[in-house]
Amino acid sequence: MSTLLWSLAKENPWPGLALASLNLVVALSLVGLSLLLGVTISLLAWLHALIDREAAPIGRRAPRRRATP
């Protein structure tokens, strides 16, 4: 079977090259999509943490020392 494919590739390599380039385009677009999705999820998680953060009450802060002259 591989010798049959090899003989066909020798005669006309364009279909194989077209399929390889299509495979490369699909792979690069999937990698780009996964990176975009990862960055979007990270930004949403950061924004959610920023919004839900509570301010510390004044009573829980450490007391300040007075400056001695």
C-alpha positions in Angstrom: 0.0 0.0 0.0 2.8 2.5 0.9 4.5 1.7 -2.5 1.3 2.6 -4.3 1.0 5.9 -2.4 4.7 6.6 -3.0 4.3 6.0 -6.7 1.3 8.3 -6.8 3.2 11.0 -4.8 6.0 10.8 -7.4 3.6 11.5 -10.2 1.7 14.4 -8.6 2.9 15.8 -5.2 0.4 18.6 -5.1 -2.5 16.8 -3.4 -0.1 15.7 -0.6 1.3 19.1 -0.2 -2.2 20.7 -0.1 -3.2 18.2 2.6 -0.1 18.9 4.6 -0.5 22.6 4.5 -4.2 22.3 5.4 -3.1 20.2 8.4 -0.6 22.8 9.4 -3.2 25.6 9.2 -5.7 23.6 11.3 -3.1 22.8 13.9 -1.9 26.5 14.2 -5.5 27.7 14.4 -6.3 25.2 17.2 -3.1 26.3 19.1 -4.1 30.0 18.7 -7.6 29.3 19.8 -6.5 27.5 23.0 -4.1 30.3 23.8 -6.8 32.9 23.4 -9.2 30.8 25.5 -6.6 30.4 28.3 -5.9 34.2 28.4 -9.6 35.0 28.4 -10.3 32.6 31.3 -7.3 34.0 33.2 -8.5 37.5 32.8 -12.0 36.6 33.9 -10.7 34.9 37.0 -8.5 37.8 37.9 -11.4 40.2 37.4 -13.6 38.0 39.6 -11.0 37.9 42.3 -10.6 41.7 42.1 -14.3 42.4 42.4 -14.9 39.9 45.3 -12.0 41.2 47.4 -13.2 42.7 50.6 -11.7 45.7 52.2 -10.0 45.1 55.6 -11.9 46.8 58.5 -9.9 49.5 60.2 -10.0 47.7 63.6 -8.0 44.8 62.2 -5.1 46.9 61.0 -1.8 46.9 63.0 -1.5 49.9 65.3 0.8 52.7 64.1 3.6 53.8 66.3 4.1 57.4 67.2 7.2 59.1 66.0 9.5 60.0 68.8 11.2 63.4 68.5 
